Amino acid sequence: MNLGRVVLAAFGAFIAYFALGGLLFTRPAMRAEFMKYASVYRSQEAIKRVMPFGMVGMLLSMLALACLFAMIHPGGAGLAEGAQFGLLIAVYALGSFVLHNHVNLNIGSRLTLFQAAAYSIEWLVVGLVISAIYRG
């Protein structure tokens, strides 16, 4: 495992995740759907105070994913393998986060579907970025 490449892949994935999140989660339809559940989610102002904790958490997550990818593909792999890895992470996130939150939080199906689509795209791209950067 090339530790330098793992760290670089994690940072690349982190940047891609937040860039896409900024694009996907600020779409007018998504914002309007979140606003319906103001008692469940933090306000935009309140989230700014805790955002650094979320960013550290996501960076740690990306580091773990880059390590997993490197363990599976020690010599690196192509974009097809990265897409496959990203889709598997997306399936995991859909079950452990999106659907889990739909059950535990008082949110509607429309918001759950928006989140499912957005996170699926994000995790697919994360897998692609990791595979593009990590080369063993």
N, C-alpha and C positions, 0 to 999 in steps of 0.2 A: 504494500500500500504506500503510495506516494503522499506523505502527509501534507506537503506544500500544495499539491494539486487538490487534495481533499478540502483544505481550508479555502483555496481559491474558488473551487466549485461551490462550496457552501456560501461564500460571499456573493457569487454570481447568482445563485438560486435565491438568496435573500433579496437582492435588488430586483430580480425579475418578479418575485412574489409580491413585493410591495408596489412595484410599478403597475402590475396588472390589477392588483387590488384597488389601487387608486383610480384606475380607469373603470373597472367593473362595478365597484361598490358605490360609486358616485353618480351612476346613471340615474336620470330623473325617476324612472319607474322603481328602481331599487331603493332610492332614498325615500320616496313616498311610501313604499311598503314598510320600511323601517320605522318611519314616523308614526305609523299606526300602532306601534308597540313601544311608545315612549316610556311606559312604566316598566318595561322589561330591559331595555337597552339604555346605556348611559347617553347623556346629551353630548353633542359635539364638543362643547366646552369642557365637560367632565372627562371625556375620553382623552383629551390632550394631557391631562395630569397623569394618567396611568399608561399612556402609549409607550413610554420607554420600557416599561416592564414587558409589554407585549412584544416589542421589537427584540429584546434580549431573548425572550422565549422562542420567537421564530428563528432567530439566529442559531440558537442551540438545536432546534429542530432540523434546520438545514444542515448543520454540521453532522447530526446523527444520520440524516438521509444520505449525505455525501459519503459518510463512512460505510453505510450499508451498500451503496452502489459500488464502492471500491472493493468491498469484501466479495461481492457477487462477481464483479468484473475487474480483477486486479490489474489487468493490462489495459483497461479502458474498453470502450465499446462504442458502437455507432449510434446514430440518432434513432434507429428503429428500437434498439434496446433501451435507450433513454425514454422513448415514448411509452414503451411497455412498462418500464419502471414507474414513470409518472402516472400512468393509468391505474396501476396497482395501488399506488399511494392515494389516488383519487377515490378509488373504491373503498379503501380503508377509511378515509376521511368522511365519505358519505355515510358509512355505517356508524362510525364512532363519534362523529361530530354533528353532521347535518341532521340526520334522522334522530339521533339521540337528543339533540336540542329541540327538535319538533315535538318530541314526547315530553321533555322536561320543562320547556318554556311555553308560555301561552302565546304561541305565534301561529299564523295561518299557513295553509298549504302553499299559497302563492309565494310568500317570502321563503319558505323552505325550498321551493323549486328554483327561485332566483339564486339562492345560496348554493344549491346543488350544481347549477350550471356554472356559476362563477368559480367555485372551488375546483370543479373538475378541470376547467381551463387552466387555472393557476397551477394545479399539481401536474398536469400534463406538461406545461411549459417548464416547470421546475425540473422534471425528469430530463427534458431535452437539454436544458442549460447545464445540468450536472454532467450529462454524458458528453456534451460538447467541450466542457472545460477539463474534466478528469480524463487523463490519457495514460494513467499508470506511471 
